Amino acid sequence: MLNTRCKKLRYVTNSIQRGVPQGSVLGPILFNIFVSDLFHHMKRAKLHAYVDDHQIYYPDRDLVTIEKCLCKELETANQRYNDNDMIDNETKHHALILSDTEYTFSFPVKKSIVLFGMNIGSKLQFDKYTCSVCKKVNLTNIKA
């Protein structure tokens, strides 16, 4: 005997002004198509991208030079987003300076950031990340 269950699905249609629905399969692909030319517009800093995460790097001993370069490149990236009718989320902009300094930057600088799930400190210490991994391992051993 074969029992069949049917579920009623209710489709909700919303008008999308820009972007793609959250969690869509095409979202990351379309995003990368829109921003693929960004690499050609970065003049001084290096750009690394993974899906929808971008990191702008610029090494220099002079902190004023770093600040000017990063601000200019971020302005370029934001302009490219705007040119492609994309909205940048400035609350997700984070800066990490790999140095001890009393210099005050024009943008917020954090003591550590989470990058690809790994917490990295300004002195390249990975203690927070190591602790989180150890906690997960301990929880796994307790459950086993």
C-alpha positions as CSV (number, residue, x, y, z in Angstrom):
1,M,0.0,0.0,0.0
2,L,1.3,3.4,-0.9
3,N,0.4,6.3,1.2
4,T,0.8,9.8,-0.3
5,R,0.9,12.9,1.8
6,C,0.3,16.2,0.2
7,K,1.3,19.5,1.8
8,K,-0.3,22.7,0.7
9,L,2.4,25.2,-0.2
10,R,1.6,28.8,0.0
11,Y,3.7,31.0,-2.3
12,V,4.3,34.5,-1.3
13,T,5.4,36.8,-4.0
14,N,7.2,40.0,-3.1
15,S,8.5,42.6,-5.5
16,I,12.2,42.6,-5.3
17,Q,13.7,46.0,-6.1
18,R,17.3,44.9,-6.2
19,G,19.4,41.9,-5.4
20,V,18.2,38.3,-5.2
21,P,16.2,36.5,-2.5
22,Q,18.2,35.5,0.6
23,G,19.5,32.0,0.3
24,S,18.9,31.7,-3.4
25,V,21.2,29.4,-5.4
26,L,21.9,32.2,-7.9
27,G,22.7,34.8,-5.3
28,P,26.5,34.2,-5.0
29,I,26.9,33.7,-8.7
30,L,25.1,36.9,-9.6
31,F,27.0,38.8,-6.9
32,N,30.3,37.7,-8.3
33,I,29.3,38.7,-11.8
34,F,28.4,42.2,-10.6
35,V,31.7,42.7,-8.7
36,S,34.1,40.7,-10.9
37,D,35.5,44.0,-12.3
38,L,36.4,45.3,-8.9
39,F,39.8,43.6,-9.0
40,H,40.7,45.8,-12.0
41,H,39.8,49.0,-10.1
42,M,42.0,48.4,-7.1
43,K,45.1,50.4,-7.9
44,R,47.3,50.1,-4.8
45,A,45.8,47.7,-2.4
46,K,45.3,43.9,-2.8
47,L,41.8,42.6,-2.9
48,H,40.9,39.1,-1.8
49,A,37.4,37.7,-2.4
50,Y,35.6,34.6,-1.3
51,V,31.9,34.5,-2.3
52,D,30.5,37.7,-0.9
53,D,33.4,38.6,1.5
54,H,36.0,41.0,0.3
55,Q,39.2,41.9,2.1
56,I,41.4,44.9,1.1
57,Y,45.0,44.6,2.2
58,Y,47.7,47.2,2.1
59,P,51.1,46.8,3.8
60,D,53.2,49.8,4.7
61,R,55.2,51.1,7.7
62,D,53.6,54.5,7.5
63,L,50.1,54.5,9.1
64,V,49.0,57.7,7.4
65,T,49.8,56.1,4.0
66,I,47.9,53.0,5.0
67,E,44.9,55.1,6.0
68,K,44.9,57.1,2.8
69,C,45.2,54.0,0.6
70,L,42.5,52.0,2.4
71,C,40.1,54.9,2.4
72,K,40.7,55.5,-1.3
73,E,40.3,51.9,-2.2
74,L,37.2,51.5,-0.1
75,E,35.7,54.5,-1.8
76,T,36.5,52.9,-5.2
77,A,34.8,49.6,-4.1
78,N,31.7,51.4,-2.8
79,Q,31.5,53.4,-6.0
80,R,31.6,50.2,-8.0
81,Y,28.8,48.7,-5.8
82,N,26.7,51.9,-6.4
83,D,27.4,51.8,-10.1
84,N,26.0,48.3,-10.2
85,D,22.9,49.3,-8.1
86,M,24.2,47.4,-5.1
87,I,24.1,48.8,-1.5
88,D,27.2,48.4,0.6
89,N,26.6,47.6,4.3
90,E,29.0,49.9,6.1
91,T,28.2,48.2,9.4
92,K,30.1,45.2,8.0
93,H,33.3,47.2,7.3
94,H,36.0,46.2,9.7
95,A,39.6,47.2,10.0
96,L,42.4,45.3,11.6
97,I,45.9,46.9,11.9
98,L,48.6,44.4,12.6
99,S,50.6,46.7,14.8
100,D,50.6,48.4,18.2
101,T,49.8,52.0,17.6
102,E,48.3,55.0,19.3
103,Y,47.4,56.5,15.8
104,T,43.8,57.4,15.5
105,F,42.4,56.3,12.1
106,S,39.4,57.9,10.4
107,F,37.7,54.5,10.4
108,P,37.0,52.1,13.3
109,V,39.8,49.7,14.0
110,K,39.1,46.5,15.9
111,K,41.5,44.5,18.2
112,S,40.3,41.3,16.4
113,I,38.1,40.3,13.5
114,V,36.4,37.1,12.4
115,L,37.6,36.1,9.0
116,F,36.2,32.9,7.4
117,G,35.1,31.7,10.8
118,M,38.5,32.3,12.4
119,N,39.0,35.0,15.0
120,I,42.3,36.8,14.3
121,G,43.9,39.3,16.6
122,S,45.9,42.4,15.8
123,K,49.1,40.6,16.8
124,L,48.1,37.6,14.7
125,Q,47.3,35.6,17.8
126,F,44.7,32.8,17.3
127,D,43.9,32.2,21.0
128,K,40.2,32.9,20.7
129,Y,39.9,30.7,17.7
130,T,41.9,27.9,19.4
131,C,39.7,28.1,22.4
132,S,36.5,27.9,20.3
133,V,37.9,24.8,18.5
134,C,38.9,23.2,21.8
135,K,35.4,23.8,23.2
136,K,33.8,22.2,20.2
137,V,36.1,19.2,20.5
138,N,35.3,18.8,24.2
139,L,31.6,19.0,23.5
140,T,31.9,16.4,20.8
141,N,33.8,14.1,23.1
142,I,31.2,14.5,25.9
143,K,28.4,13.6,23.5
144,A,30.2,10.6,22.2
